[in-house]
């Protein structure tokens, strides 16, 4: 149903494995990139479709943000990403998350949206336009 979200979770999991197993970090980083690519393709297809499943799209976007932010640590490139390029990439991805979150807020009753807190309880949060 939401394979791209699972792919995002697996990408972050593989990146975590890369951080735990230094001798295998290159392998796990490649696995992570494979899942990130699949998650990105699935997310793009969802956003291009008439699907109204913005919650899954937001979850996948958030996981991709984690990947993009953490992955430079594991790159073995001769040409590391410039700090400015990294900031611009993250800004672009966060803007996408903002757009998706905005759709979530406007498809619920009024401007209220139910978010899950860490302790598993639900809390109503009001999104104000401003």
N, C-alpha and C positions, 0 to 999 in steps of 0.2 A: 504494500500500500504506500508506504513512505520510505522506499529503499534508499533514497538519497539522504535521509536523516540518519539511517543506520550506517550508511557509508561515511557520513561525517563523524559519527561516534567511533567507528573503526579507525578512521584517520587519526583522530586525537589519541585513541588507545595505542595505535602503533607508534605515534610520536612519543608517548609516555614510555613505551617499551624501549625506544631508542635512548631515552634519558637514563633508564635503569641499567641497560646492558651496553656499556661503552664499547666492548669488543664487537658487538653486533649492531652498533648504531647506524652504520651505513645501510645495512639490510632493512632495518625497521623504518628508517627514513624513506627509503624507496617504496616500501609497502604503504606508508602513510601518504606519500604523494599520489600513489595509485588510487587509494580510497578518496583522497581529496578531489582528484580529477573527476571521479565518478559522482561524488556528491555535488560538485559544481555543475556538471552536465545535467543531473537530475533536477537540481534547483532551477537552472535556466529553463528547462523544459516545463517545469511547473509554472514559473512566472510567465512564460510565453503562452500557456494554455488559458482556458477560461476558468480554471480551478479557483475556488475561493478558499483554499486551505492555507491561509496565511500563517497559522500557528506553526505548522510543520515547516513552512518556508523560513519563518523567523528562527526556529530552532537550528535548522541547517545553516543559516547565515551566521548565527552566533558561533557555531562550531567551526565554520570556515575562518572566522575572525581569529579564533584561538590558533588555528593552524598557521595562518599567515603571520601572526605575531611571533609564534614560537619557532617556526621553521628556519629562520636565518641562523639560529644557534647550531643547527645540524648540517648546514650547507658546507661543502668542501670546495667551493668554487675558487678559482683564481681571481675572479671578478666579483667581489662581494657587492651586495646591493648597497647603494648609497643611502645614507640616513634620510635624505630628502625624499628619495624614491620610496623608501619604506613607509615614511609618514604619509605620503600621498596615496599609496596603496591602501593603507589602513583607513585613512579618511574616506576614501571611495567606498570601501566595504561597509564602514559604519553608516555612511549615508544610505546605502542599500538597506541595511537593517532598520534604519529610521523610517524609510518609506514603507517597508513591510509592516513594522509596528504600527504605523499610522493607519494602515488599512485594517489591522486587527481592531484598533480602538474605534474606528468608525463603523465596523460591522456589528458591534455589540450594541446593547441597549444604551442609547445616548452616548456619552463619552466615557462610560465606566467599563473597566475590563478586570476580569478576575485573574490574579497572578498567584502562583504557588510560592509560599515563603519557604525558607529552609526547614522549618519544623513541620512541614507538611500541611499547615493550616492555610486556608484561603483568606485573602484580604482583598477588599475592593479598593482599587486605585483609580482616582479620577484623572483623566488626561485633559489638561486644559490647553486650549488653543491660544497661542500667544505669540 
